[in-house]
Each structure stands twice: as structure tokens, then as C-alpha cells.
Amino acid sequence: MHQAALIIAWLILFSTLALILSEKLPRSVAAMLGGFLMVAAGLIFGFYNEHEAVLSIDFNTLGLLLGMMILVALLETTGFFQFIAIKAAQMSRGKPVLLLFMLGGITSIVSMFLDNVTTVVLIAPVTILVSEIMGINPLPYLMAEAMLSNIGGVATLVGDPPNVLIASAAEFTFVDFLVHSLPIVIVVWFSVLGLIRWLFRKEMDISKETPEALQGLDPKQALKDRKGAGKVIVMISIAVLFFLLEDWIGITPAMIALGAATLAVIWVSPSFKEVLRHIEWEVLVFFTGLFICVGGVEAAGGFDILAGWIHGASSLPPSVFGLIILWLVALLSAFVDNVPITIAMVPIILSLESSGIPVQHLWWAVVFGAGFGGNGTVIGSTANVVVAGLSEKTRHPITPRLWSKRGFPAMVLSCLVASVLYLVLIDLMMGV
């Protein structure tokens, strides 16, 4: 019976992932279907039940995501994102390379604190508008925004869903990410920006400098609610401050985010129904379904086998073992959304930890692999898919082949730079 349960659990998980990749169903529906089938199979074969399914859901992750989504929804309606994008374009003075740096930098910084999908959804349309006014190809800017937002999101606890998952499992704090991840992200960011400039040297015609074309844009018109934007930014700043003080105040990131969101809603007094319409419920449902699905495989003992295989490699030097995990997760994340990859890796690493193997450096390997690997293909990150969809409205649509041609080298460079710095900082990664 144990063997049958194991096979069925893995079959349901792989079928769920295949259905998500096929896009024949919305990914949230596919994840919930997988969760339902896993519980049903668990009840029939006696390895999983409803109570265990609820316990498998990481409510710390969901709470943090929901709180940040509410803050983003409040800020989105004020026009703040469009305001900073137009400001960045004007500061570039019509210089294509400087525009790339400005838009890429703004997108990355915002993505360190807010959801990168929402960020590119708001900034990419403005980028297309600015490109049309300047008479330049928007393709390098759109791809740069997606890739650099993915890289920027790796820097902080709240910047990328895999970070939230790993922080919850490994009990990492906001400060831990600033110490271990941010320095590596800064070096990777500049490396990839230089590569993007070189890869798109033909598309970015530096002879086309049109500062006068930007004079007709008025950033103040984009900012619909200045006071509202100021209030939300104050609450986000307070939330970040509390994230930094998490060790001292003893409050989880989920409670901080939800508390900040609640106070922001009371202070701004928006139409709450309108705010709820801007929440990415599909993402929360997707996470919930995957948590339940992966929890079933764990209950059936499926990850014990994988952990056993990986345990065999644990005799390698910690640095080598960590690099294997980093590249394995990166390559998988290029072809499968990094969220299910991360959710699957969490119980494996926890199993290694329970057997007495030091795993702190492995958590960071997963952080870098999941964050940087998503740039490899157009389906590796939701931000990539969103930008590619928006590009279809332009004369230069982003195709999967084009993305792989430009994105995969960026992914490889990111992982190479991260690998070198990982080796240099291995004692820090291991908490020595």
C-alpha cells in the first residue's frame, strides 16, 4: 500500500505541474484540482486527509503576500508607478542607454518591496508609450524590466514569492536577506544590465537621442492622488522598518504586512471593494493548491526518497553541494515556474536538516537558483509572460525563441556571478 500511495502521490503532482505548464487551464485551477485529487487519493489510500491538507498550507506566506498585495493595490490606483516611470524617462534626457538604466533601476528597486508582476504590469505600458514618443524599439526595455525585476526581487524577503517561502521554512529575517542576498544581487544586476546592453546593441540605436520628444509628458497628470500615494508610501516604509526590526519585536512578516495593509486602508479610506478587485486572488489560490498537493507527496514519503538521493551528495564539500543545488534549481526554474520548484525543495532541505546535515547555505542556493533561473525562458517567470503578452501590442512582439536567445545568456551569467560570490562568501552563507 505504501508503494502504491507513493506512486499515486507523485503521479498527481507531476500531472498537476504538466497541466500548469500546458496552460490548458488557468494555473490556479490546475493547482486546486491537483490539491483536490491529492486529498481524495490520500483518503482512499490512507496517507493524507483534510486536516493534514490544512496543516500543509503555509499561512505565513499567504498572509505576507495578501498584506503586500493590498498595499500595492492601494498604491496602484494613485498612478504612482506611472509617475515614477515618466520621471525616469525624462531624467534619461532621451538617451536610450540611460533610459535602459533608469527604467531597469526603477523597476528593480520597486520589485525589491512590491510584487514584480504588478510592477511590470504598471510600468511596461508606460515604457511602450515612451518608446513610441521617442521613436525607439521598446523590446530591449521591456525584456530588461522583466529580467531586472526578477533579479531585484531576490534581494529582499518580500521581493519574490520563493523568498517568502524559504524565509518561512528557514526562519530567515528581512535583515538576513539584506546581508546575504542584497550584495550578490547588486553585482548580478550590473552584470546583467551590461549584458542586456550588448545583446540589444542593434535594437538600441544610440544615435536616436530625442530629449524634445519627452517634453510633452507631464508626470503630474499621471499621479492622480498625491495624498493617497504619500499615505501608502508612509505605511510601506513603516512595514519595511518593522521587517528590519523583526528579530527584536518578535512579530512575523505576515502580521507586519497585514497590519500595515489594515492601517493603510483605514487611513486612505478607499472603496474597499475596489481594492479587493485589484488583489491577485489567483496567485493566492495557486499557492494554496500547490501547498496541499506537495503536502500530500510529503505525507506519502515521496520527499524522503529524494532527500536520500541528495543526501548521497552531502558528502561533497559544502560549497560544491550548494552550487549543485543552485544550478539544479536554476535550470528547473527556467522551464517550470519557480514557485512549485521552491515548494518542492523546502521539505527536501528540511529532511536533510533533520538528519543532521548543515543546510543554511543550501537555502541561499535555492534563493539564487529560483530567482535567477526564471529569466532563462519566457515561461520561467510570471513577469516574463506578462511582458511578452504586453509586447504583442507593439510592432516588436517578444517570441519564446527570442526570449530564450536573449534571456538564457542572462540567466547563465546571473548564476555564474552568483556562484563565484557564493564560493567567496560560503562561510557567511553557512552562518560560520
VOGU-3710 file (C-alpha; in Angstrom, 3 decimals, decimal comma):
1> mhqaaliiaw> 0,000/0,000/0,000  2,874/2,371/0,816  4,388/1,871/-2,633  1,022/2,455/-4,335  0,442/5,624/-2,309  3,892/6,880/-3,251  3,357/6,303/-6,971  -0,101/7,893/-6,948  1,085/10,950/-4,998  3,960/11,573/-7,409
11> lilfstlali> 1,698/10,951/-10,410  -0,786/13,578/-9,183  1,985/16,130/-8,524  3,648/15,642/-11,930  0,277/15,716/-13,682  -0,566/18,972/-11,892  2,731/20,553/-12,943  2,228/19,340/-16,525  -1,261/20,836/-16,563  0,099/24,139/-15,242
21> lseklprsva> 2,772/24,186/-17,960  0,289/23,279/-20,716  -1,827/26,346/-19,846  -4,941/24,394/-20,860  -6,413/25,513/-17,546  -5,646/28,639/-15,515  -2,738/27,717/-13,257  -4,783/28,400/-10,121  -7,488/25,984/-11,285  -4,864/23,352/-12,156
31> amlggflmva> -3,267/23,725/-8,703  -6,609/23,418/-6,898  -7,529/20,380/-8,996  -4,214/18,803/-8,023  -4,853/19,598/-4,360  -8,344/18,100/-4,504  -7,121/14,914/-6,212  -4,287/14,583/-3,701  -6,661/14,753/-0,722  -9,108/12,355/-2,404
41> aglifgfyne> -6,314/9,867/-3,148  -4,954/10,307/0,367  -8,321/9,433/1,903  -8,699/6,373/-0,321  -5,190/5,024/0,256  -4,818/6,259/3,823  -1,789/8,550/3,519  -3,401/12,027/3,630  -6,546/13,680/4,975  -8,280/17,073/5,138
51> heavlsidfn> -6,685/18,015/8,453  -3,178/17,322/7,140  -4,000/19,258/3,968  -4,898/22,352/6,001  -1,715/21,979/8,069  0,346/21,811/4,849  -0,759/25,329/3,854  1,831/27,934/4,828  -0,390/30,733/6,142  2,654/32,891/6,938
61> tlglllgmmi> 3,409/33,010/3,221  -0,201/33,671/2,233  -0,603/36,373/4,887  2,542/38,201/3,795  1,515/38,054/0,137  -2,019/39,260/0,876  -0,811/42,172/3,000  1,660/43,337/0,345  -0,960/42,902/-2,397  -3,356/45,214/-0,547
71> lvallettgf> -0,624/47,853/-0,212  0,196/47,515/-3,921  -3,497/47,768/-4,841  -3,810/50,985/-2,827  -0,702/52,461/-4,472  -1,684/51,299/-7,953  -4,879/53,364/-8,057  -2,962/56,583/-7,272  -0,915/56,469/-10,509  2,359/56,434/-8,553
81> fqfiaikaaq> 4,023/53,786/-10,730  3,246/55,665/-13,940  4,546/58,857/-12,320  7,992/57,415/-11,499  8,257/55,739/-14,938  7,657/59,049/-16,751  10,041/60,815/-14,360  12,713/58,202/-15,131  12,179/58,681/-18,880  12,595/62,434/-18,568
91> msrgkpvlll> 15,717/62,051/-16,437  17,232/59,948/-19,239  17,185/63,092/-21,426  16,259/60,987/-24,455  19,406/58,840/-24,279  18,464/55,160/-24,981  21,201/53,655/-22,773  20,435/55,977/-19,867  16,725/55,203/-20,337  17,536/51,491/-20,028
101> fmlggitsiv> 19,416/52,149/-16,785  16,667/54,374/-15,358  13,685/52,146/-16,203  15,554/48,984/-15,233  16,671/50,550/-11,965  13,241/51,876/-11,030  11,613/48,517/-11,807  14,214/46,609/-9,770  14,000/48,873/-6,727  10,206/48,719/-6,674
111> smfldnvttv> 10,360/44,922/-7,129  12,507/44,629/-4,005  9,498/45,638/-1,910  6,432/45,004/-4,058  5,301/42,147/-6,279  7,330/42,213/-9,519  4,372/41,087/-11,653  2,317/44,083/-10,553  5,330/46,327/-11,077  5,872/45,305/-14,715
121> vliapvtilv> 2,130/45,387/-15,405  2,094/49,046/-14,406  5,458/50,212/-15,783  5,579/48,249/-19,068  2,639/50,114/-20,723  4,287/53,436/-19,837  7,537/52,112/-21,332  5,747/51,312/-24,579  4,246/54,820/-24,640  7,628/56,462/-24,002
131> seimginplp> 9,243/54,301/-26,699  6,606/55,305/-29,230  7,082/59,003/-28,429  10,865/58,686/-28,761  10,573/56,533/-31,892  12,691/53,687/-30,440  12,251/49,916/-30,196  10,591/49,046/-26,817  11,772/45,415/-26,916  15,085/45,801/-25,011
141> ylmaeamlsn> 13,437/47,930/-22,339  10,544/45,527/-21,799  12,788/42,477/-21,550  15,193/44,357/-19,287  12,357/45,367/-16,963  11,161/41,780/-16,622  14,620/40,282/-16,123  15,900/43,003/-13,804  12,682/42,907/-11,757  13,231/39,158/-11,267
151> iggvatlvgd> 16,811/39,849/-10,177  15,818/42,743/-7,910  13,171/40,609/-6,228  15,876/38,217/-4,980  17,346/40,959/-2,761  14,698/41,048/-0,020  12,392/38,764/1,911  9,272/40,268/0,326  10,648/40,753/-3,184  9,866/37,331/-4,635
161> ppnvliasaa> 7,437/34,534/-3,632  10,242/31,900/-3,357  11,981/34,161/-0,826  8,803/34,297/1,254  8,525/30,505/1,166  12,173/29,972/2,098  12,125/32,596/4,844  9,096/30,939/6,406  10,700/27,471/6,345  14,233/28,521/7,322
171> eftfvdflvh> 13,126/31,270/9,739  15,173/33,881/7,898  14,520/37,542/8,673  14,359/40,605/6,459  17,859/41,540/7,654  19,182/38,083/6,704  18,278/38,803/3,082  19,884/42,245/3,192  23,120/40,704/4,495  23,282/37,520/2,388
181> slpivivvwf> 21,361/38,308/-0,777  21,412/42,050/-1,499  25,206/42,340/-2,098  25,122/39,471/-4,608  22,039/40,912/-6,320  23,766/44,294/-6,802  26,741/42,690/-8,594  24,464/40,424/-10,663  22,230/43,395/-11,569  25,041/45,456/-13,063
191> svlglirwlf> 26,489/42,392/-14,826  23,162/41,554/-16,482  22,456/45,184/-17,346  25,776/45,306/-19,228  24,941/42,047/-20,991  21,477/43,304/-21,983  23,070/46,454/-23,414  25,389/44,270/-25,515  22,744/41,732/-26,565  20,423/44,513/-27,755
201> rkemdisket> 23,132/46,682/-29,323  21,345/46,583/-32,701  17,902/47,406/-31,301  19,228/50,259/-29,149  20,291/52,824/-31,704  22,314/55,287/-29,613  22,165/57,799/-32,470  18,474/58,281/-31,686  18,552/60,731/-28,813  15,294/62,658/-28,725
211> pealqgldpk> 15,028/64,669/-25,495  12,497/67,051/-27,043  10,034/64,165/-27,567  9,664/63,764/-23,792  8,773/67,372/-23,120  5,094/66,709/-23,821  4,838/64,170/-20,993  3,604/65,525/-17,668  4,281/63,147/-14,737  1,954/65,188/-12,508
221> qalkdrkgag> -1,000/64,196/-14,696  -0,161/60,527/-14,127  -0,230/60,977/-10,336  -3,982/61,020/-9,746  -3,919/61,009/-5,938  -0,799/62,590/-4,468  -2,018/62,488/-0,849  -3,167/58,889/-1,148  0,177/57,840/-2,635  2,007/59,609/0,199
231> kvivmisiav> -0,058/57,811/2,844  0,530/54,372/1,300  4,264/55,021/0,923  4,410/56,003/4,610  2,741/52,711/5,595  5,028/50,681/3,296  8,030/52,442/4,862  6,752/51,604/8,351  6,256/47,975/7,291  9,842/47,819/5,963
241> lfflledwig> 11,103/49,325/9,240  9,250/46,636/11,195  10,655/43,972/8,838  14,129/45,213/9,772  13,259/45,040/13,486  11,600/41,628/13,222  14,182/39,915/15,463  13,635/42,436/18,258  9,865/42,850/18,155  9,060/39,177/17,575
251> itpamialga> 6,284/39,746/15,019  6,126/37,628/11,856  6,403/39,305/8,415  2,832/38,175/7,675  1,452/40,064/10,676  3,536/43,134/9,835  2,262/43,185/6,228  -1,358/42,577/7,192  -1,156/45,181/9,971  0,322/47,795/7,624
261> atlaviwvsp> -2,296/46,987/4,992  -5,131/47,316/7,515  -3,910/50,686/8,800  -3,352/51,909/5,224  -6,917/51,001/4,248  -8,280/52,853/7,307  -6,071/55,906/6,648  -6,609/56,178/2,897  -10,315/55,228/3,130  -10,668/53,888/-0,423
271> sfkevlrhie> -13,547/51,857/-1,801  -12,547/48,536/-0,226  -14,481/46,603/-2,864  -12,312/48,308/-5,475  -9,170/47,365/-3,533  -10,283/43,735/-3,353  -10,772/43,707/-7,123  -7,077/44,537/-7,539  -5,887/41,676/-5,300  -4,280/38,840/-7,252
281> wevlvfftgl> -6,534/36,146/-5,798  -5,400/33,735/-8,490  -1,878/33,787/-7,036  -3,137/33,018/-3,515  -5,331/30,185/-4,794  -2,397/28,856/-6,831  -0,180/28,775/-3,732  -2,874/27,101/-1,652  -3,435/24,328/-4,198  0,297/23,679/-4,554
291> ficvggveaa> 0,820/23,601/-0,788  -1,880/20,943/-0,478  -0,539/18,972/-3,452  3,081/18,999/-2,260  1,927/18,221/1,285  0,371/15,000/0,003  3,638/13,881/-1,604  5,445/14,647/1,649  2,853/12,687/3,666  3,286/9,717/1,323
301> ggfdilagwi> 7,045/9,771/1,955  7,919/10,929/-1,553  10,429/13,555/-0,481  12,224/11,117/1,816  13,394/9,266/-1,296  14,595/12,462/-2,990  16,257/13,581/0,212  18,003/10,200/0,340  19,381/10,723/-3,171  20,512/14,243/-2,368
311> hgasslppsv> 21,881/13,005/0,958  24,368/10,973/-1,054  25,824/14,199/-2,425  26,060/15,757/1,032  29,485/14,158/1,496  30,783/16,638/-1,061  32,344/19,893/0,188  29,551/22,289/1,283  30,442/24,794/-1,442  30,219/22,165/-4,200
321> fgliilwlva> 26,987/20,742/-2,781  25,488/24,231/-2,634  26,458/25,007/-6,242  24,843/21,776/-7,431  21,592/22,808/-5,722  21,848/26,359/-7,116  22,268/25,252/-10,733  19,736/22,415/-10,443  17,061/24,785/-9,125  18,010/27,450/-11,706
331> llsafvdnvp> 17,681/25,060/-14,656  14,369/23,704/-13,363  13,081/27,244/-12,729  13,829/28,193/-16,333  11,226/25,709/-17,561  8,852/25,416/-14,601  7,573/28,340/-12,522  9,984/28,831/-9,620  7,182/28,717/-7,035  6,382/24,962/-7,348
341> itiamvpiil> 10,120/24,230/-7,584  10,705/26,071/-4,313  7,710/24,483/-2,605  9,072/21,061/-3,605  12,611/21,874/-2,371  11,515/23,066/1,082  10,591/19,637/2,554  13,690/18,072/0,960  16,044/20,525/2,667  14,119/20,258/5,943
351> slessgipvq> 14,549/16,477/5,722  18,309/16,907/5,257  18,364/19,215/8,274  16,544/16,685/10,421  19,244/14,135/9,579  21,904/16,445/10,999  23,258/17,986/7,768  24,007/21,755/7,844  21,568/23,332/5,403  21,729/27,105/5,851
361> hlwwavvfga> 23,901/27,541/2,749  21,504/25,314/0,779  18,608/27,691/1,479  20,590/30,518/-0,098  21,449/28,301/-3,055  17,710/27,808/-3,636  17,087/31,567/-3,281  19,607/32,388/-6,024  18,702/29,456/-8,259  14,964/30,129/-8,149
371> gfggngtvig> 15,350/33,892/-8,541  17,891/33,992/-11,351  16,797/30,823/-13,176  13,400/32,271/-14,069  14,995/34,574/-16,656  16,046/31,665/-18,862  12,817/31,285/-20,819  9,601/33,224/-21,337  7,705/30,752/-19,096  10,298/30,806/-16,312
381> stanvvvagl> 8,666/33,752/-14,557  5,172/35,233/-14,484  6,699/38,675/-15,078  8,224/37,344/-18,310  4,860/36,052/-19,510  3,160/39,368/-18,688  5,756/41,447/-20,547  5,678/39,131/-23,562  1,883/39,485/-23,666  2,051/43,278/-23,497
391> sektrhpitp> 4,666/43,352/-26,264  2,138/41,837/-28,674  0,516/45,277/-28,863  3,718/46,696/-30,374  5,474/46,241/-33,711  8,136/44,177/-31,948  6,439/41,244/-30,157  8,572/39,075/-27,874  8,515/35,445/-29,041  9,565/32,432/-26,913
401> rlwskrgfpa> 12,524/31,879/-29,258  13,668/35,483/-28,950  13,366/35,386/-25,175  15,452/32,203/-24,945  18,072/33,727/-27,254  18,499/36,781/-25,030  17,215/35,562/-21,661  19,151/32,304/-21,348  22,570/34,028/-21,584  21,350/36,463/-18,906
411> mvlsclvasv> 20,338/33,534/-16,700  23,696/31,802/-17,178  25,629/34,995/-16,408  23,484/35,612/-13,296  24,145/32,119/-11,986  27,872/32,286/-12,835  28,306/35,577/-10,968  26,199/34,288/-8,069  28,239/31,056/-7,994  31,555/32,914/-7,755
421> lylvlidlmm> 30,261/35,168/-4,960  28,636/32,163/-3,259  32,053/30,461/-3,123  33,710/33,619/-1,804  31,028/34,095/0,862  30,425/30,405/1,697  31,309/30,908/5,394  28,710/33,701/5,598  26,158/31,512/3,795  26,774/28,708/6,298
431> gv> 26,432/31,088/9,239  30,001/30,435/10,343
//
